[in-house]
Amino acid sequence: MVQNESVSDIEEFSGSSKTPAKGIPEGKYQLVGLGIDTTGSRLIDEIVQIAGYTSAGQFSQYIMPFSDLNPAYKRRHLLRVVNLGRYRMLKDMKTNKFIKTKSEISALTDFIDWLETVRRDATDGIILVYHEFRKTTPAMLLEALHRYNLTDKFKSVVKGFVNSFYVAESKCNKTMKSFTLRMMAQVLLNREDEFTSATDRAKAIYEVVIHLGQAEKPDLHSQGSGDSSGAEKHLIDFIRPFTNPVDAEEDEIAGFKKLLQRQNTFKPVFGALLRATRSERVHASHLRRLLAENNIDYEKLKTAYQTSARQGIEKILKDEVPNAKEKDITELLEILDCFFDPDKKAVQPKPRFFSNQRRVPRSRKFSDREKTKNNNVSSANNSSETTSANLSNEATPRTEETTTVENNSAAEPPVPVAAAVQ
């Protein structure tokens, strides 16, 4: 699936990931590590692999997507879709082998059934733990469940989501600077894995959270992460404040979709900038996001310009966009004024230059080369003609001797034959 914008929808959705988790009440819960691989980072993208891990067992299932993987996610997950005539197959780029897959609805149904089996005595539900700097997993999973009307069944089993990245950030901020899953596994678990597979990530996430939870109870020195069931009271009490209920996640997704609708109204304004270089696309998306976050859409700005021209837009930007810098306000005002004013040219992206780009058109270079070649040939011909003319005019000793002999022979009269005989 081709993505036209560098800053995808779900990456912009991650801007709301800093919203504090609402937490859940006390109860009997079960922790389960969650990992998913997707075809991309937008809400419309599909899940390629879904995995879960707990001490009681693990789940892993590959899914055959309808679309191809985004190039970046193809390299990240080492997976690609192979088209063989009428058939499509998923191939592991690491082992170069084809993978057995299921449809998305079958895999999601099996995953929910597996969660019910590992739930055991957790009467209040399961807490799914993922680890991401940008909050994408809950939105991708809930959107996939919504496509097949499996949300209610999922909510009957799962209580909420926990981002272990923020758990690690709050507990290890004095001793560590990076809180990626690879770094946490290296420091806490003494593991140096690439974590390209969702199965490996789900297991590592579960073990990292168990390790962090055990640090809150000093008398559990001898207990390892593999000995924990993921349902201990001290562990649940430690993780509850970081848990966001499923309903809260759905509310965030609904709000984000409204934000996208407002953003899409600015396509005529930022369309050219969103097709430029990556840095310009990211910056244009940031400016567009500032407007959408403050409930400003295209029609509102258009009405303001028709009423008060440039001053109307300037008043809206200064009064209703408090989270923008002065530089962003100035740039937004310039872009919008040039767009709405028919006498001005809309702001265009900077021209793109590549290291191997021809500075002169090929036809012009070819004609110049031919012109130079013809000039050289004509110069050579002229020089050769001049040289031959000069050589013909010059007199050498041999030519003078030959000329003298010819003149003498011409001056002497012919000898008669009879005289010659006598």
Sequence and secondary structure as in RCSB ss.txt:
>XXXX:A:sequence
MVQNESVSDIEEFSGSSKTPAKGIPEGKYQLVGLGIDTTGSRLIDEIVQIAGYTSAGQFSQYIMPFSDLNPAYKR
RHLLRVVNLGRYRMLKDMKTNKFIKTKSEISALTDFIDWLETVRRDATDGIILVYHEFRKTTPAMLLEALHRYNL
TDKFKSVVKGFVNSFYVAESKCNKTMKSFTLRMMAQVLLNREDEFTSATDRAKAIYEVVIHLGQAEKPDLHSQGS
GDSSGAEKHLIDFIRPFTNPVDAEEDEIAGFKKLLQRQNTFKPVFGALLRATRSERVHASHLRRLLAENNIDYEK
LKTAYQTSARQGIEKILKDEVPNAKEKDITELLEILDCFFDPDKKAVQPKPRFFSNQRRVPRSRKFSDREKTKNN
NVSSANNSSETTSANLSNEATPRTEETTTVENNSAAEPPVPVAAAVQ
>XXXX:A:secstr
     SS HHHHHGGGGGS      S   EEEEEEEEES SSTT  EEEEEEEETTEEEEEEB  SS   HHHHH
HHTEEEEEETTEEEEEETTTTEEE  B HHHHHHHHHHHHHHHHTT TT EEEEE  SS  HHHHHHHHHHHTT 
HHHHHTTEEEEEEHHHHHHHHSTTT S   HHHHIIIII       SHHHHHHHHHHHHHHHHHTT TT SS  G
GG  S  HHHHHHHGGGEEEHHHHHHHHHHHHHHHHHHHTTHHHHTTGGGS HHHHHHHHHHHHHHHHTT  HHH
HHHHHHHHHHHHHHHHHHHH TTS HHHHHHHHHHHHHHH TTS          TT  SS HHHHHHHHHHHHHH
HHHHHHHHHHHHHHHHHH   HHHHHHHHHHHHHHHS    HHHHH 
